[in-house]
Structure formats: structure tokens, C-alpha cells
Amino acid sequence: MLVQLVHTSSIFIPIVLATIIYKEKINFKKVSALILFLLVIYLINL
């Protein structure tokens, strides 16, 4: 269940983040740190 959720969210999270970055033009360092953080969580859950 959790693994399925992680795989599903791993598809949608980058899309959501890209949309937020594009629309809000958030500080790139913060965004890249968040992406790295999510990537680490994703890799741990594999």
C-alpha cells in the first residue's frame, strides 16, 4: 500500500513541483533542496 502510494506520488510530485516553480517562480535553491529531499525519500522506499 505504502509502496504503491510512493510510486504514484513519484509520478505526480515532479509535475506539481514543476507547475509551482513555473507559476510562483520560487527560489531555485529551496526547490532543488526539496527535490533532492523527495528523491532521497523515494530511493529509501524502493
C-alpha positions in Angstrom: 0.0 0.0 0.0 2.7 2.5 1.1 5.0 1.4 -1.8 2.1 1.9 -4.3 1.5 5.3 -2.8 5.1 6.3 -3.1 5.2 5.1 -6.8 2.1 7.0 -7.6 3.2 10.2 -5.8 6.6 9.9 -7.5 4.8 10.5 -10.8 2.7 13.4 -9.7 5.1 15.2 -7.3 7.5 16.4 -10.1 4.6 17.6 -12.2 3.2 19.5 -9.2 6.6 20.9 -8.3 7.2 22.0 -11.9 3.8 23.7 -12.0 4.5 25.5 -8.7 8.0 26.6 -9.9 6.6 27.8 -13.2 3.8 29.8 -11.7 5.3 31.1 -8.5 8.9 31.3 -9.5 10.1 30.1 -6.1 13.7 30.5 -5.1 15.6 27.8 -7.1 17.8 26.7 -4.2 14.8 25.9 -2.0 13.1 24.0 -4.8 16.2 22.0 -5.7 16.7 21.1 -2.0 13.1 20.0 -1.8 13.5 17.8 -4.9 16.7 16.2 -3.5 14.9 15.5 -0.2 12.0 13.9 -2.0 14.4 11.9 -4.2 16.2 10.5 -1.2 12.9 9.5 0.4 11.9 7.8 -2.9 15.2 5.9 -3.1 14.9 4.7 0.5 11.4 3.4 -0.1 12.4 1.4 -3.2 
